[in-house]
Amino acid sequence: MVKVMARTLIDKKWRVCFWLLALGTLSACSSPNVELYAKNKPEFKLQQFFNGPLTAHGIVKNRSGEVIRYFNADLVGSWKNGVGTLKEHFLFNDGEKQQRTWTLTPTKNGQYESTAGDVVGKGSLNMAGNALFMKYVLQVPYDGDVINVNVDDRMYMVNPNVVINESVLSKFGFDVGYLTLVIEKRASPES
């Protein structure tokens, strides 16, 4: 009798795990496509927005949705022969500083690939209307080691000088963190 009850509990547990994984897979498949925003204005012009000095202000949440960090950042974008460079300098509330330099390279289909020193391989960057979606794998320091985390960035231009970015960080298909930031263009020193 105990064996039958244990087997039934295990079977139920596996069925629940199966359905949770299936539901997670289905919800991942149903996330919005950047093309949904094709008619939205203002149009996100990558080379125009990420050109010159910018600032960013944001928060980092853990998987429970609790804000665990916040930051400010200075960014500088430049372009040469259609290839963009975006330098980011972050200052977190605990005093930690991080730097990242992105290279944005156009592809044959009119979109871009993105690379950086702490990004594994190449990220994909797709735009339509006022939206820019970027997916990549980021190396993140964790507990004295480095782990690879999938990042799904979704940026929305709300006016020609402001972009709101929402990011979901995941590992093994499970959300492990969230990032929200506002990016603002600053006047160039020459202006």
CORQUIZI-V393033 format. One record per backbone hydrogen bond with DSSP energy under -1.0 kcal/mol. CO is the residue of the C=O (numbers start at 1). NH is the residue of the N-H. If there is no record, write none. Layout:
BEGIN
{{CO,NH} {CO,NH}}
END
This chain:
BEGIN
{{1,5} {2,6} {3,7} {4,8} {5,9} {6,10} {7,11} {8,12} {9,13} {10,14} {11,15} {12,16} {13,17} {14,18} {15,19} {16,20} {17,21} {18,22} {19,23} {20,24} {21,25} {22,26} {23,27} {24,28} {25,29} {26,30} {28,31} {33,36} {34,37} {35,38} {37,40} {43,45} {45,49} {46,50} {49,51} {52,77} {53,186} {54,75} {55,184} {56,73} {57,182} {58,71} {59,180} {60,68} {60,69} {61,178} {62,65} {66,62} {69,60} {70,93} {71,58} {72,91} {73,56} {74,89} {75,54} {76,87} {77,52} {78,85} {80,83} {83,80} {84,104} {85,78} {86,102} {87,76} {88,100} {89,74} {90,98} {91,72} {92,95} {96,92} {98,90} {100,88} {102,86} {103,115} {104,84} {105,113} {107,110} {111,107} {112,125} {113,105} {114,123} {115,103} {116,119} {118,139} {123,114} {124,135} {125,112} {126,133} {128,131} {129,44} {130,157} {131,128} {132,155} {133,126} {134,153} {135,124} {136,151} {137,120} {138,149} {140,147} {142,145} {145,142} {147,140} {149,138} {150,170} {151,136} {152,168} {153,134} {154,166} {155,132} {156,164} {159,162} {161,185} {162,158} {162,159} {163,183} {164,156} {165,181} {166,154} {167,179} {168,152} {169,176} {169,177} {170,150} {171,174} {174,171} {177,169} {178,61} {179,167} {180,59} {181,165} {182,57} {183,163} {184,55} {188,191}}
END
